[in-house]
Amino acid sequence: MPTPDAISFRGLRVLSLESRRSTELASLIATYGGQPIVAPALREVPLESNPAALDFAARLVAGQFEIVVFLTGVGARALLEAVHGEYPRQVLTDALSRTKVVVRGPKPLAVVRELKVPIWVAAAEPNTWRDVVAAIEQRADEQPLVGARVAVQEYGVSNTEFLDALRARGAQVTPVPVYRWTLPEDVQPLKNAAAAIARSEVDVVIFTTSMQLVHLWQVAGKLGLEHDVRRELRRAVIASIGPTTSGELHWHGLSPDVEASHPKIGTLVRQAAERSHELLRSKRAD
């Protein structure tokens, strides 16, 4: 195994599509010897008027949910903020404490712990929707999904596979959208990134969410560069944060060369730095 000092991108050009943590990711890339190219690919926009969130809060307080699932930390906070004017924080936390709370990963786990609400189930890594379903089913003796009223805090886009899986097991599912993902206000860096990929000026692309690929493809399409971008991505090293993002890559006919062993940005960048030089040499030789 190489020592930490030996783990390096060795000057490779590394594209980051991260938005919220773009500065952190660029710094990590540079720390591991890469040339960071930063092109934020999405923007989280809270829903201006969110009757679904208010309906969720009313039903939660009335005791109409057996299970509440939090999928993201940002979404959990946004949901509480969206209904704060109608339902004080203590009223919501008391109501949540009377339900079985499920969290998908460490970020919603931290938010729920701050609220001092008991956590019934925390999904294991890599924190996919399948891990959430499996974790709930392991506790079926305490609360079966059959007949259970389940609220799911959504993020960005609706995860229909997850919702359908819960319904297939007999649950009555209420999705609760909190914010949606759109293109960034300034799309030029993303356009520049698509053009750079098409010109073979990017060696490594790091995807930290599936929507980054969706938006990259959208921009490449508007520029008429889909063919060139697909060709050059297959010649570059593709690094994926986890199975959900990898699934989106496969859907677009691409395969991740590196998938993080733990769904954390630091782990992803380190493992990409460790393997990219050899992977790139092999792929471009082929």
C-alpha positions in Angstrom: 0.0 0.0 0.0 1.4 3.4 -0.8 2.1 5.9 1.9 -0.1 9.0 2.1 2.8 11.1 0.7 2.8 8.8 -2.4 -0.9 9.3 -3.1 -1.1 11.9 -5.7 -2.9 13.0 -8.9 0.6 13.9 -10.2 -0.6 17.0 -11.9 -3.7 15.6 -13.6 -6.5 18.0 -14.4 -9.4 17.1 -12.1 -12.9 18.4 -12.6 -15.1 19.0 -9.6 -18.8 19.5 -10.2 -19.6 20.0 -6.5 -21.5 23.2 -5.5 -22.0 23.5 -1.8 -18.6 22.3 -0.9 -16.8 23.4 -4.0 -14.0 25.2 -2.2 -13.3 22.3 0.1 -13.2 19.8 -2.8 -10.9 22.0 -4.9 -8.5 22.3 -1.9 -8.5 18.5 -1.5 -7.7 18.0 -5.1 -4.8 20.5 -4.9 -3.6 18.9 -1.7 -3.3 15.5 -3.5 -1.4 17.1 -6.4 -4.1 17.7 -8.9 -5.0 20.7 -10.9 -8.6 21.5 -9.8 -11.2 22.6 -12.4 -14.3 23.9 -10.5 -17.6 24.0 -12.3 -20.6 23.9 -9.9 -23.3 21.8 -11.5 -26.4 22.4 -9.4 -28.2 24.7 -7.0 -30.5 23.8 -4.2 -33.7 26.0 -4.3 -36.1 25.9 -1.4 -39.7 25.6 -2.5 -41.2 29.1 -2.0 -44.7 27.8 -1.1 -44.7 24.3 0.3 -48.2 23.1 1.2 -46.8 19.5 1.2 -44.5 20.4 4.1 -47.3 22.1 6.1 -49.6 19.1 5.4 -46.9 16.8 6.7 -46.5 18.9 9.9 -50.2 18.9 10.5 -50.5 15.1 10.1 -47.3 14.5 12.1 -48.7 16.5 15.1 -52.0 14.7 14.7 -50.2 11.3 15.1 -50.9 10.2 11.5 -47.5 8.7 10.7 -45.9 5.6 12.2 -42.5 6.1 10.4 -40.7 9.3 9.3 -37.7 9.0 7.0 -35.1 11.8 6.7 -32.9 11.4 3.6 -30.6 14.4 3.9 -29.3 16.8 6.6 -30.0 19.9 4.5 -33.5 18.7 3.7 -34.3 17.9 7.3 -33.3 21.4 8.4 -35.1 23.0 5.5 -38.3 21.0 6.3 -38.3 22.2 9.9 -37.7 25.8 8.8 -40.5 25.6 6.2 -43.1 24.9 8.8 -41.6 26.9 11.7 -44.1 29.7 11.3 -47.1 27.4 11.9 -45.5 24.7 14.2 -42.9 25.6 16.9 -39.8 23.5 17.0 -40.8 21.8 20.3 -44.2 20.8 19.0 -42.5 19.1 16.0 -39.8 17.4 18.1 -42.4 16.1 20.5 -44.5 14.7 17.6 -41.4 13.2 16.0 -40.5 11.5 19.3 -43.8 9.7 19.1 -42.9 8.2 15.7 -40.2 5.8 14.5 -37.6 8.1 12.9 -35.3 6.7 10.1 -32.2 8.4 8.8 -30.4 7.6 5.6 -26.9 8.7 6.6 -24.6 10.7 9.0 -25.9 14.1 8.0 -29.6 13.6 8.8 -28.5 11.6 11.8 -26.6 14.7 13.1 -29.7 16.9 12.6 -32.1 14.5 14.4 -29.6 14.2 17.3 -29.5 17.9 17.6 -33.3 17.9 18.0 -32.9 15.2 20.8 -35.3 13.0 18.9 -34.8 9.2 19.3 -33.6 7.5 16.2 -35.2 4.2 15.4 -33.2 3.1 12.4 -30.0 4.5 10.8 -29.1 2.9 7.4 -25.7 1.4 7.0 -23.2 2.6 4.4 -23.2 3.2 1.6 -26.6 4.7 2.6 -28.6 3.9 -0.5 -32.3 3.7 -0.5 -31.9 -0.1 -0.6 -30.0 0.1 2.7 -32.8 2.2 4.2 -35.4 -0.4 3.2 -33.2 -3.3 4.5 -32.7 -1.5 7.8 -36.4 -0.9 8.3 -37.2 -4.5 7.4 -34.7 -5.7 10.0 -36.9 -4.1 12.6 -40.2 -5.4 11.2 -41.0 -7.1 14.5 -41.3 -3.6 16.1 -43.0 -1.9 13.1 -43.8 -3.7 9.9 -44.1 -1.8 6.7 -47.4 -3.4 5.9 -50.1 -0.8 6.6 -47.6 1.7 8.0 -48.1 5.3 7.2 -44.6 6.5 6.1 -43.5 10.1 5.4 -40.3 10.6 3.3 -38.4 13.8 3.3 -37.3 14.2 -0.3 -34.4 16.0 -1.8 -34.0 17.6 -5.2 -35.9 15.0 -7.3 -38.3 12.3 -6.2 -36.7 8.9 -5.6 -39.4 6.9 -7.2 -37.6 3.6 -6.8 -37.5 4.1 -3.0 -41.1 5.2 -2.8 -42.2 2.3 -5.0 -40.2 -0.2 -2.9 -42.0 1.0 0.3 -45.4 0.8 -1.4 -44.6 -2.7 -2.7 -44.1 -3.8 1.0 -47.5 -2.4 1.9 -46.7 1.0 3.2 -48.8 4.1 2.7 -46.2 6.6 1.5 -46.3 10.4 1.7 -43.4 12.1 -0.1 -42.5 15.5 1.4 -40.5 17.7 -1.0 -38.4 20.3 0.6 -36.2 21.8 -2.1 -35.4 21.1 -5.7 -32.2 21.0 -7.8 -31.8 23.4 -10.7 -28.9 24.6 -12.8 -26.6 27.1 -11.1 -27.3 30.8 -11.7 -24.0 31.1 -13.5 -23.9 28.2 -16.0 -20.8 29.4 -17.8 -18.3 27.4 -15.7 -20.4 24.3 -16.5 -20.4 25.1 -20.2 -16.7 25.6 -20.0 -16.3 22.3 -18.3 -18.3 20.4 -20.9 -16.2 22.0 -23.7 -13.0 21.2 -21.9 -14.1 17.5 -21.6 -14.9 17.5 -25.3 -11.4 18.8 -26.1 -9.8 16.1 -23.9 -8.6 18.7 -21.5 -9.9 16.9 -18.4 -8.2 13.8 -17.0 -10.4 13.0 -14.0 -14.1 13.9 -13.2 -15.4 13.6 -9.7 -19.1 13.1 -9.2 -20.5 13.6 -5.7 -24.2 13.3 -6.7 -26.1 11.9 -9.6 -27.7 15.2 -10.5 -24.2 16.6 -11.4 -24.2 14.2 -14.3 -27.8 15.0 -15.3 -27.0 18.7 -15.5 -23.6 18.2 -17.2 -25.5 16.2 -19.9 -28.1 18.9 -20.2 -25.5 21.6 -20.8 -23.5 19.4 -23.2 -26.7 18.8 -25.1 -27.5 22.5 -25.5 -23.9 22.9 -26.8 -24.2 20.0 -29.2 -21.4 18.2 -27.5 -23.0 15.0 -26.2 -21.1 12.7 -28.5 -17.7 14.4 -27.8 -18.4 14.5 -24.0 -19.4 10.8 -23.9 -16.3 9.8 -25.9 -13.9 11.8 -23.7 -15.5 10.7 -20.4 -14.8 7.1 -21.5 -11.1 8.1 -21.9 -11.0 10.0 -18.6 -11.1 8.6 -15.1 -14.6 8.8 -13.6 -14.8 8.8 -9.7 -18.2 8.3 -8.1 -19.2 9.0 -4.5 -21.4 5.8 -4.2 -23.9 3.4 -5.8 -26.6 5.9 -6.5 -24.3 8.1 -8.5 -22.7 5.1 -10.2 -26.2 3.9 -11.2 -26.8 7.2 -13.0 -23.5 6.9 -14.8 -24.4 3.4 -15.9 -27.8 4.7 -17.1 -25.8 7.1 -19.4 -23.6 4.3 -20.7 -20.6 5.2 -18.5 -18.8 3.2 -15.9 -17.1 4.6 -12.8 -13.5 3.7 -12.5 -13.3 4.6 -8.8 -16.2 4.3 -6.4 -15.5 5.5 -2.9 -15.3 2.8 -0.3 -17.1 5.2 2.1 -19.5 7.8 0.7 -17.4 10.7 1.9 -15.7 13.4 -0.2 -12.4 13.0 1.5 -12.4 9.3 0.9 -13.4 9.7 -2.7 -10.7 12.2 -3.5 -8.0 10.2 -1.8 -8.9 7.0 -3.6 -9.2 8.8 -6.9 -5.7 10.4 -6.3 -4.3 7.0 -5.5 -5.5 5.2 -8.6 -6.1 7.8 -11.3 -2.6 8.0 -12.8 -2.4 4.3 -13.6 -6.1 4.1 -14.6 -5.7 6.9 -17.0 -2.5 5.5 -18.6 -4.3 2.2 -19.1 -7.5 3.7 -20.5 -5.7 5.9 -23.0 -3.3 3.2 -24.0 -6.4 1.0 -24.9 
